[in-house]
Amino acid sequence: IFMDTVEIKGSNIPLLRQLLDRGGLALKSRDLGSFLETNVDAYTNPKPIFSTTYLTDRIRISRDEDGKLFVYSKVSDSSEPTNY
């Protein structure tokens, strides 16, 4: 799984949190990972294991590499993205 669309919105680094929370500025995790791989010899992007064990048109059950269970349920047939 590569998290292409995950954005880092907050930080515990002074001043960086204020920049990220102001809106309009976000660090794309994929771009950040690529930058680190290119510039830091010891860094490689993590490649987590995430397995789907059950799937229908309304429900998905998956587990991560630590065995944590995730249950996803389809709540709408709309394909329009939402902004929570």
GIVEN-V796340 format. One record per residue. RES is the residue in one small letter. OMEGA is omega in whole degrees, 0 to 359 (999 if undefined). BURIAL is # if it has 16 or more other ideal C-beta (glycine too) atoms within 10 Angstrom, else .. D_CENTER is the distance of its C-alpha to the mean C-alpha in whole Angstrom. Layout:
{{RES | OMEGA | BURIAL | D_CENTER} {RES | OMEGA | BURIAL | D_CENTER}}
This chain:
{{i | 173 | . | 9} {f | 184 | . | 8} {m | 183 | . | 5} {d | 188 | . | 7} {t | 178 | . | 7} {v | 178 | . | 4} {e | 177 | . | 7} {i | 186 | . | 9} {k | 182 | . | 11} {g | 181 | . | 14} {s | 173 | . | 15} {n | 177 | . | 18} {i | 181 | . | 20} {p | 180 | . | 23} {l | 179 | . | 23} {l | 178 | . | 19} {r | 180 | . | 18} {q | 178 | . | 21} {l | 182 | . | 20} {l | 182 | # | 16} {d | 181 | . | 18} {r | 181 | . | 20} {g | 179 | . | 18} {g | 179 | . | 18} {l | 178 | . | 17} {a | 177 | . | 13} {l | 177 | # | 12} {k | 186 | . | 10} {s | 179 | # | 8} {r | 178 | . | 9} {d | 179 | . | 13} {l | 179 | . | 12} {g | 178 | # | 12} {s | 178 | . | 15} {f | 181 | . | 17} {l | 179 | . | 17} {e | 181 | . | 18} {t | 190 | . | 21} {n | 180 | . | 22} {v | 186 | . | 22} {d | 186 | . | 24} {a | 186 | . | 22} {y | 168 | . | 18} {t | 179 | . | 17} {n | 177 | . | 13} {p | 178 | . | 12} {k | 184 | . | 12} {p | 176 | . | 11} {i | 179 | . | 13} {f | 186 | . | 12} {s | 174 | . | 16} {t | 183 | . | 17} {t | 179 | . | 20} {y | 184 | . | 21} {l | 170 | . | 21} {t | 178 | . | 23} {d | 181 | . | 23} {r | 185 | . | 22} {i | 175 | . | 20} {r | 176 | . | 18} {i | 183 | . | 18} {s | 176 | . | 15} {r | 176 | . | 15} {d | 185 | . | 13} {e | 178 | . | 15} {d | 180 | . | 17} {g | 178 | . | 18} {k | 184 | . | 16} {l | 177 | . | 17} {f | 178 | . | 14} {v | 180 | . | 17} {y | 179 | . | 15} {s | 178 | . | 18} {k | 182 | . | 19} {v | 182 | . | 21} {s | 174 | . | 22} {d | 180 | . | 23} {s | 177 | . | 22} {s | 178 | . | 20} {e | 179 | . | 19} {p | 178 | . | 16} {t | 178 | . | 16} {n | 183 | . | 16} {y | 999 | . | 15}}
